[in-house]
Amino acid sequence: MENLCAPMAPRPAVEPALVTRAQRALCIILIATTLAACGPPPARSAPDLSLLTPDLTAGPPLGGAMGFYVPTCLFRRDPSCVHLIFAIGEITPDTSIQFAAFTDTLENALGGYTGRWGVILDSPGGDVASALKLGSTFRTAGWDTVVGLDYPIAGQWRTARCTSACVYTFAGGPVRLILKDNALAVHQFTEGTRLLNVAQVQYLTAQIAVYLTTMGVSPDLQTVAGLTLPNELTPLTIRDALALGVATRGA
């Protein structure tokens, strides 16, 4: 997927109407990053992703825990089919195990696979610890990550959005492509209905900080997330995601 990127489109300066603490923090971070920038990214060509459709017959039913789906073009041996799969649904404690099982099945079905592969993430988040583990698996195995793709499913078009804990999973990709503004969004972490004590909160916060540093993401991402209430979301534009190092390439 080395050639998935197109040049980042110019965007006006951050609007002055930002009113929340998270948005103010993000604005300050962006200004500092912009001043430190050394130049625009190089131009690259991108394959046509507009015809990718998940094969829902080859995965679990939609609407719950995250499932992994190959594109319908894959087993037709379509030469224009890119090496991308879909990850749709909520991240659960078992998701990383299920991904390992999926890749084993995929490798057997294809008789082995070569080249770069990537995951299109469409998830509202879920279990934080599992999101970190899945992201680490992506990094170790070399699976790139993609968000912001428009794709058809069940007769309707939707955009692959990755929010909450999913953003940590997205950060695991060696190459991280965002195709649309607001396809990523963050907020304070929670563990469902389970209440965490102070020690648990501090430990999980430290885990996230170490993970982001390892993945090459600015710790300022966690500042923005920490200033956003759990029932709210602070969306990231393409420019935001690139400035924070969450994404490495943008449309």
C-alpha positions as MATLAB code, in Angstrom:
seq = 'MENLCAPMAPRPAVEPALVTRAQRALCIILIATTLAACGPPPARSAPDLSLLTPDLTAGPPLGGAMGFYVPTCLFRRDPSCVHLIFAIGEITPDTSIQFAAFTDTLENALGGYTGRWGVILDSPGGDVASALKLGSTFRTAGWDTVVGLDYPIAGQWRTARCTSACVYTFAGGPVRLILKDNALAVHQFTEGTRLLNVAQVQYLTAQIAVYLTTMGVSPDLQTVAGLTLPNELTPLTIRDALALGVATRGA';
ca = [
       0.000    0.000    0.000;
       2.951    2.289   -0.463;
       1.082    4.206   -3.163;
      -2.239    4.802   -1.426;
      -1.625    8.470   -0.769;
      -2.598   11.510   -2.742;
      -1.241   14.985   -1.898;
      -2.886   16.625    1.075;
      -5.359   19.263   -0.044;
      -4.848   22.813    1.289;
      -7.187   23.818    4.086;
      -7.976   27.182    5.626;
      -6.585   28.056    9.032;
      -8.384   26.696   12.097;
     -11.608   28.642   12.631;
     -11.692   31.076   15.570;
     -15.065   29.765   16.781;
     -13.585   26.775   18.604;
     -14.990   26.893   22.097;
     -14.233   23.671   23.964;
     -11.056   23.021   25.896;
     -10.198   20.095   23.648;
     -10.611   22.199   20.534;
      -8.495   25.020   21.985;
      -5.771   22.528   22.820;
      -5.947   21.074   19.340;
      -5.730   24.551   17.824;
      -2.581   25.365   19.821;
      -0.999   22.037   18.880;
      -1.753   22.610   15.198;
      -0.254   26.093   15.207;
       2.944   24.841   16.812;
       3.198   21.916   14.425;
       2.538   24.077   11.380;
       5.307   26.502   12.370;
       7.696   23.573   12.741;
       6.759   21.938    9.454;
       9.557   21.654    6.937;
       7.572   21.249    3.732;
       4.650   19.561    2.016;
       4.535   15.775    1.540;
       5.652   14.419   -1.838;
       3.020   13.765   -4.478;
       1.987   10.143   -4.867;
      -0.490    8.344   -7.074;
      -3.342    6.378   -5.481;
      -5.280    3.326   -6.642;
      -9.023    3.520   -7.206;
     -10.704    2.388   -3.985;
     -14.211    3.417   -5.025;
     -15.323   -0.089   -6.037;
     -14.278   -1.911   -2.863;
     -17.171   -3.748   -1.228;
     -16.950   -6.052    1.819;
     -18.000   -9.652    1.268;
     -20.512  -10.067    4.091;
     -20.953  -13.763    3.323;
     -17.425  -14.436    4.533;
     -17.701  -13.039    8.057;
     -19.928  -12.636   11.113;
     -23.247  -10.730   10.973;
     -22.955   -6.954   11.158;
     -24.133   -4.893   14.098;
     -22.051   -6.136   16.999;
     -18.475   -7.152   17.670;
     -15.841   -6.351   15.070;
     -15.721   -8.698   12.121;
     -13.137   -8.938    9.349;
     -14.242   -9.119    5.715;
     -12.393   -9.511    2.433;
     -13.433   -7.368   -0.553;
     -15.708   -9.077   -3.055;
     -13.065   -8.680   -5.778;
     -10.391  -10.666   -3.928;
     -11.237  -14.235   -4.898;
     -12.251  -13.253   -8.419;
      -8.533  -12.663   -8.960;
      -9.380   -9.200  -10.232;
      -6.024   -7.568  -11.086;
      -7.387   -4.175   -9.995;
      -8.312   -5.485   -6.537;
      -6.095   -3.909   -3.882;
      -4.890   -5.751   -0.799;
      -7.336   -4.280    1.685;
      -9.770   -5.905    4.101;
     -12.589   -4.393    6.136;
     -12.776   -4.362    9.949;
     -16.330   -3.388   10.927;
     -17.859   -3.226   14.405;
     -16.974   -2.796   18.064;
     -13.585   -3.841   19.423;
     -14.007   -6.530   22.100;
     -11.517   -8.383   24.323;
     -11.440  -11.182   21.716;
     -10.894   -9.034   18.623;
      -7.128   -9.490   18.367;
      -7.559  -13.272   18.650;
     -10.216  -13.217   15.945;
      -7.944  -11.171   13.684;
      -5.195  -13.764   14.052;
      -7.661  -16.518   13.123;
      -8.883  -14.454   10.151;
      -5.386  -13.926    8.764;
      -4.592  -17.626    9.111;
      -7.745  -18.479    7.156;
      -6.962  -15.841    4.543;
      -3.441  -17.118    4.057;
      -4.695  -20.672    3.603;
      -7.403  -19.575    1.154;
      -4.935  -17.621   -0.973;
      -2.145  -20.152   -0.702;
      -0.089  -17.500    1.067;
      -0.099  -13.774    0.508;
       2.650  -11.324   -0.325;
       3.073   -7.576   -0.581;
       1.585   -4.928    1.653;
      -1.890   -5.397    3.095;
      -4.124   -2.940    4.894;
      -7.239   -2.722    7.045;
     -10.137   -0.329    6.457;
     -11.400    0.466    9.955;
     -15.074    1.271   10.562;
     -15.595    1.119   14.318;
     -17.076    3.134   17.199;
     -14.289    1.914   19.473;
     -14.683   -0.514   22.329;
     -12.284   -2.200   24.733;
      -9.193    0.000   25.155;
      -6.725   -2.731   26.093;
      -7.823   -4.846   23.138;
      -7.568   -1.813   20.830;
      -3.932   -1.349   21.885;
      -3.224   -5.036   21.382;
      -4.813   -5.077   17.926;
      -2.855   -1.978   16.916;
       0.369   -3.604   18.101;
      -0.486   -6.655   16.010;
      -0.964   -4.444   12.941;
       2.432   -2.845   13.497;
       4.265   -6.123   14.054;
       2.634   -7.840   11.072;
       2.932   -4.792    8.794;
      -0.805   -4.201    8.223;
      -1.455   -0.592    7.171;
      -4.643    1.197    8.263;
      -7.198    3.268    6.348;
     -10.173    5.428    7.399;
     -12.526    7.766    5.587;
     -13.334    5.457    2.665;
     -16.884    5.588    1.285;
     -18.122    2.069    0.538;
     -21.439    0.298   -0.126;
     -22.946   -2.066    2.408;
     -26.439   -3.553    2.592;
     -27.577   -1.360   -0.286;
     -26.393    1.898    1.273;
     -23.215    3.945    1.206;
     -21.372    4.681    4.411;
     -18.046    6.175    5.451;
     -15.487    4.135    7.355;
     -15.114    6.094   10.599;
     -12.858    5.188   13.505;
     -13.646    6.779   16.855;
     -12.802    6.400   20.535;
     -10.504    3.400   21.202;
     -10.453    2.586   17.487;
      -8.111    5.547   16.984;
      -5.457    3.705   19.000;
      -5.869    0.678   16.741;
      -5.589    2.901   13.680;
      -2.314    4.297   15.071;
      -0.794    0.821   14.893;
      -0.582    0.801   11.109;
       2.928    1.400    9.716;
       1.229    3.513    7.026;
      -1.934    5.278    8.230;
      -4.140    6.810    5.537;
      -7.044    9.193    6.227;
      -9.229    9.968    3.229;
     -11.789   12.347    4.706;
     -12.064   15.021    7.424;
     -13.617   13.852   10.707;
     -13.117   10.153    9.947;
     -11.197    9.991   13.262;
     -12.521   11.269   16.601;
     -11.349   10.976   20.216;
     -12.583   11.398   23.771;
     -11.815   10.282   27.326;
     -11.570    6.516   27.671;
     -14.057    4.451   29.669;
     -14.389    0.740   30.303;
     -18.080    0.363   29.546;
     -20.157    0.274   32.702;
     -17.193   -0.864   34.818;
     -15.879    1.824   37.157;
     -12.111    2.166   37.305;
     -10.298    3.169   40.482;
      -7.574    5.816   40.475;
      -4.748    3.280   40.183;
      -6.401    1.592   37.198;
      -6.948    4.923   35.447;
      -3.319    5.914   35.973;
      -2.067    2.542   34.735;
      -4.211    2.601   31.584;
      -3.238    6.221   30.903;
       0.437    5.244   31.133;
      -0.156    2.280   28.819;
      -1.732    4.552   26.222;
       1.108    7.077   26.513;
       3.784    4.398   25.990;
       1.821    2.927   23.078;
       1.428    6.269   21.304;
       5.134    7.029   21.713;
       6.041    3.609   20.333;
       3.763    4.150   17.333;
       5.243    7.574   16.586;
       2.127    9.536   17.556;
       2.312   12.847   19.408;
       1.308   12.648   23.091;
      -0.804   15.715   22.332;
      -3.419   13.303   20.949;
      -4.062   12.088   24.474;
      -4.304   15.687   25.675;
      -7.082   16.327   23.170;
      -8.801   13.072   24.135;
      -8.472   13.759   27.848;
     -10.138   17.164   27.494;
     -13.160   15.674   25.734;
     -15.947   14.228   27.898;
     -16.794   10.527   27.376;
     -20.226   11.370   25.932;
     -18.712   13.787   23.401;
     -16.246   13.442   20.520;
     -13.562   15.759   19.177;
     -13.221   15.002   15.445;
      -9.893   15.288   13.654;
      -9.573   16.768   10.199;
      -6.999   15.365    7.799;
      -4.733   18.239    8.743;
      -5.224   17.541   12.472;
      -4.442   13.849   12.072;
      -1.269   14.518   10.092;
      -0.072   17.218   12.495;
      -0.503   14.903   15.475;
       1.165   11.990   13.708;
      -1.977    9.873   14.026;
      -2.053    9.573   10.242;
       1.007    9.425    8.032;
      -0.804   10.232    4.775;
      -3.941   12.098    3.782;
      -6.111   12.433    0.718;
];
